[in-house]
Amino acid sequence: MLNSEARIDETSRQYHYLEETLNTIDRKVTPWVIVSSHRPIYYVYSKGGKEDPTFQVIEPLLLKYQVDLVIAGHVHNTYLSCPVINGTCVQPSYEG
């Protein structure tokens, strides 16, 4: 669980906490990795998609450690999407 209201740049304690935690996960013991925060990484307004610049910093970590799911709130509507990397839909890849 991340605090989306606090700093999360590469020099923040929260960023280092996330990286250290993800780095220590044994996927044989914990096959699914889920990250959660109040504010979403991606969200949509009536004028199209938007990325939260705060979370653009952690997206590479989520990819590097193959986080399976990000759950967030704040935006008061439902939005289902494809797998997203850098604001673009991608085909999922599985390493197994």
N, C-alpha and C positions, 0 to 999 in steps of 0.2 A: 504494500500500500504506500503510495507516494502522497506527499502533501503538495497539491498543485498550487497552493497559495504561497509557498516558500520558494526560495531560490533553488534552481536545479541546474545551473551552469556547471561546466567541467571543474570548477574550483570549489563547488559547494559540498558540504558534508553529505547532503542527500544524494548527489550524483555518485560520490564515492561509496556510500552505503549501497546504492542500487548495484553498482558494478561488482563490489565485493560479494554481495549476496548472490547475484546471478552466477558469478564465477565459481561459487562453492557448491552449487546444486548438482547432485548426482542424478542424472536423468534415468538411471536404472531404478532408483529409489523413488524419485519424483518425476514421473514421465510428463506431466502437464505443468507448465509454468504460467501463472496468471499474474499480471500486474494490474493494479487498480489505482484510480485517483478520482478526485471530484470532477476536475475539468478534463474534457476529452482531448486527445492529440489532434484529431480531425473532427470538424463539424461543418454543417451546411447551413447557410442562410439562403434567403430567397434569391440572392444574386450569385449563387454558386458556392463552391467549396472554399474552405479556409483551413489553414494549418495554424495551430497555436505555436508561435515562434519559441515559446518557452520549451515546448516538448520536442522541437526539431533537434535539440541537443541530445536527447536520450534515444531517439529512434535508432541510431547506429548500435547502441547497446542492446536494444530489444532484438535487433536483427542478428547481431553477433552471437547472442546467447539463445537464439531461437525461441523467444517468448511466444507461447501458443495463443494467448488471448489477452487483450487489454480491455478492462471494463471500466467505464467512466460514467459520470452523471452530468449535472449542471445544465446541459441543453435540455429544455423541457419538451422534447418531441422524440420520436423514435426514428432511427435511421439505420438501415441495414446496408452494408456495402460489400464489395469484393475485398480480398486481401490488398492492403495498401502499403506501399513503400514510397517515401518521398512524394506523397500526394498523388500517386498514380496507381491505378489498379494493376495487379500483377498476378501471374499464375502461381499458385502455391508450389513450393518445392519441399520435398521431404527427405531428410537424411535419416537413415534408419538403422 
